[in-house]
Amino acid sequence: MGEMDGQTIQVLNASMIHDVENGYIGKVEFKLAEGKTAYEVALFSKKGKEWMYSLNFTAASGTEEEIVAIEQQLEEDDDLFDFLVNTALSRMEGDSSGDVEGE
Protein backbone atom coordinates (compact mmCIF):
# COMPACT_ATOMS: atom_id res chain seq x y z
CA MET A 1 0.00 0.00 0.00
CA GLY A 2 1.29 3.44 -0.86
CA GLU A 3 1.55 6.50 1.33
CA MET A 4 1.56 10.21 0.66
CA ASP A 5 2.55 12.66 3.38
CA GLY A 6 1.90 9.96 5.98
CA GLN A 7 -1.59 9.22 4.67
CA THR A 8 -2.46 5.85 3.19
CA ILE A 9 -3.44 5.82 -0.47
CA GLN A 10 -6.66 3.99 -1.22
CA VAL A 11 -6.67 2.58 -4.76
CA LEU A 12 -10.16 2.79 -6.24
CA ASN A 13 -9.44 1.32 -9.66
CA ALA A 14 -6.43 0.44 -11.79
CA SER A 15 -5.81 -0.91 -15.27
CA MET A 16 -3.04 -1.36 -17.81
CA ILE A 17 -2.96 -2.50 -21.41
CA HIS A 18 0.03 -3.24 -23.60
CA ASP A 19 0.51 -3.75 -27.28
CA VAL A 20 3.59 -3.60 -29.46
CA GLU A 21 2.44 -0.52 -31.41
CA ASN A 22 1.33 1.71 -28.55
CA GLY A 23 3.35 0.44 -25.60
CA TYR A 24 1.92 0.55 -22.09
CA ILE A 25 -1.15 2.65 -21.33
CA GLY A 26 -2.64 2.58 -17.86
CA LYS A 27 -4.42 4.46 -15.14
CA VAL A 28 -4.84 4.39 -11.39
CA GLU A 29 -7.73 6.05 -9.61
CA PHE A 30 -6.94 6.78 -5.97
CA LYS A 31 -7.66 8.98 -3.00
CA LEU A 32 -5.99 9.66 0.29
CA ALA A 33 -7.60 7.50 2.97
CA GLU A 34 -8.64 10.56 4.95
CA GLY A 35 -9.64 12.64 1.92
CA LYS A 36 -12.76 12.97 -0.17
CA THR A 37 -11.21 13.99 -3.49
CA ALA A 38 -10.38 11.20 -5.95
CA TYR A 39 -7.58 11.51 -8.50
CA GLU A 40 -6.61 9.64 -11.64
CA VAL A 41 -3.06 9.27 -12.84
CA ALA A 42 -2.87 8.24 -16.50
CA LEU A 43 0.37 6.43 -17.35
CA PHE A 44 2.17 5.88 -20.65
CA SER A 45 5.44 4.20 -21.57
CA LYS A 46 6.57 2.95 -24.96
CA LYS A 47 8.86 0.26 -23.52
CA GLY A 48 8.00 0.12 -19.82
CA LYS A 49 11.09 1.95 -18.57
CA GLU A 50 10.49 5.70 -18.80
CA TRP A 51 6.98 6.70 -17.76
CA MET A 52 4.99 9.81 -18.64
CA TYR A 53 1.90 10.66 -16.66
CA SER A 54 -1.03 13.01 -16.40
CA LEU A 55 -2.84 13.77 -13.13
CA ASN A 56 -6.52 14.72 -13.05
CA PHE A 57 -9.47 14.78 -10.71
CA THR A 58 -11.76 11.80 -11.38
CA ALA A 59 -15.24 13.21 -10.81
CA ALA A 60 -15.69 16.26 -8.64
CA SER A 61 -12.89 18.77 -8.88
CA GLY A 62 -10.99 19.74 -5.79
CA THR A 63 -8.92 22.85 -5.35
CA GLU A 64 -5.90 23.78 -7.43
CA GLU A 65 -3.81 23.59 -4.25
CA GLU A 66 -4.83 19.94 -3.75
CA ILE A 67 -3.82 18.79 -7.21
CA VAL A 68 -0.59 20.82 -7.14
CA ALA A 69 0.34 19.14 -3.83
CA ILE A 70 -0.35 15.67 -5.27
CA GLU A 71 1.62 16.54 -8.43
CA GLN A 72 4.57 17.67 -6.31
CA GLN A 73 4.50 14.42 -4.33
CA LEU A 74 4.52 12.39 -7.55
CA GLU A 75 7.52 14.37 -8.83
CA GLU A 76 9.50 14.03 -5.59
CA ASP A 77 8.57 10.59 -4.24
CA ASP A 78 9.89 7.82 -6.50
CA ASP A 79 8.44 5.12 -4.22
CA LEU A 80 4.97 6.62 -4.53
CA PHE A 81 5.21 6.88 -8.31
CA ASP A 82 6.58 3.32 -8.55
CA PHE A 83 3.70 2.11 -6.36
CA LEU A 84 1.17 3.61 -8.78
CA VAL A 85 2.95 2.22 -11.86
CA ASN A 86 3.25 -1.24 -10.28
CA THR A 87 -0.40 -1.17 -9.22
CA ALA A 88 -1.43 -0.53 -12.83
CA LEU A 89 1.01 -3.15 -14.17
CA SER A 90 -0.44 -5.73 -11.77
CA ARG A 91 -3.78 -5.32 -13.56
CA MET A 92 -2.30 -5.88 -17.04
CA GLU A 93 -4.77 -6.74 -19.82
CA GLY A 94 -4.32 -7.70 -23.44
CA ASP A 95 -1.03 -8.64 -25.08
CA SER A 96 1.41 -9.31 -22.26
CA SER A 97 4.01 -10.97 -24.48
CA GLY A 98 6.44 -8.12 -23.83
CA ASP A 99 8.48 -8.31 -20.65
CA VAL A 100 8.77 -4.93 -18.95
CA GLU A 101 12.15 -5.78 -17.45
CA GLY A 102 13.56 -7.18 -20.67
CA GLU A 103 12.82 -4.27 -22.97
N, C-alpha and C positions, 0 to 999 in steps of 0.2 A: 504494500500500500504506500502511496506517495504522501509527501507532506509539503506544505507551503507555509512558511512563516509559523511553524509549529502547529498548524492546523492540518488535520487529515483530509486528504482529497477523496471524495466519493465519486467513483466512476459511474456515470449513468448509462453510457452506451459507448461502444467502441467497434470499429470495423477497419479492415484493410483488404485491399485487392492488389493483385500483381499480375501484370502481363508483360511480355517482352517488349512490346512497342512503347507502352506508357510508363513502365516502371511500377513503383509502389505508390498507391494513393490510399490514404486512410484518414480517419477522424476519431477523436475521443471527445465525448461530451462529459463534463465533470462540474462539480461544484465543491466549494470548501464545506466540510462537514457542518460547520456552524453558520454557513451563509445561506442566502436564499437565491442568489443569482447563479444561473448556470452558464457555462462557457463551452465553446466548441473550438478545439484546435484541429485544423485541417493540416494534414501532413503529406508531403510529396518528396520522393527520392527516385532518381532514375535507376540507381544501382543498389540502393539500400545502405549507403555509407554516409553521404552528406544529405542532410534533411533540410528542406524549406518548410515553413509553416505559416499559417494565418490564424489569428485568434479573433473570435467573434462571440457575441452573446448568442445564446441559443434561441430563446423566445423573447422574454421581456428584457429590455435593455436596462442595464445598471448605469452607474455614473461613469464618466470618462476617467475619473480617478481610479475606480475599481479596475477597469480593463488595463489602464497604464501600469498599475501595480502588478497585475498578473503577468503582463508582457515583460516587465522588468525581471520578475522572478524566473520566467522561462529563459531569458537571455543570460542570467547570472548563475542559475542552478542547473548544472549539467545532469545531476542525478534526477531532478524533477523532469527535465526534458526527456531523458532516457527512459524514465518510468512511463511517460505518456507514449513514446514511440513503441516500447516493448509491449505495452498494453494493447495497442492497435495491432502490432505484429502477431500477438497471441490469438487474435481473432481473424487470421488470414483466411480469405476466400479465394476461389478461382484457381488460376494456374500457379501452383507453388513449386514448380520445377526448378526455379532459380533459388540458389542458396544465398541468403543475405551475406553470410560471412565469406563466401567464396568468390564474390564478385568484386 
